Amino acid sequence: MNVNVQFREDGDTLIGFIEGEIDTYTAPILRDELEMIRLTEGLLVELDLSNVNYMDSTGLGVFVAFYKKIVKENASLKLVNLSARLTRLFEITGLSELMEIGKGGATNARI
């Protein structure tokens, strides 16, 4: 399986749509895509995970590294539309206490 990432800007929000599986093989692709984002103070990066059907600890590591970069640049990160399984993964690891996780707003329309 592969991972696909697409981005769309909406004012001060960058919306990313992630599809596929995030594991040892695909996590570097996701990491590279996230590293290409030019973060600015006040930017909200909203990542829609509704089409992520599997994620392992490698994927969690990518999100932790990206979260640290977001905090350093005074930007914001919101993960939206997670499946119950992904939500549980973030909860049991304690990451849901650090990262904002919720439902997408009006900006969650597909590209």
Secondary structure, DSSP 4 states (H G I P E B T S, - for coil): --EEEEEEEETTEEEEEEEEEESTTTHHHHHHHHHTS---TT-EEEEEEEEEEEE-HHHHHHHHHHHHHHHHTT-EEEEES--HHHHHHHHHTTGGGTSEEE---GGG---
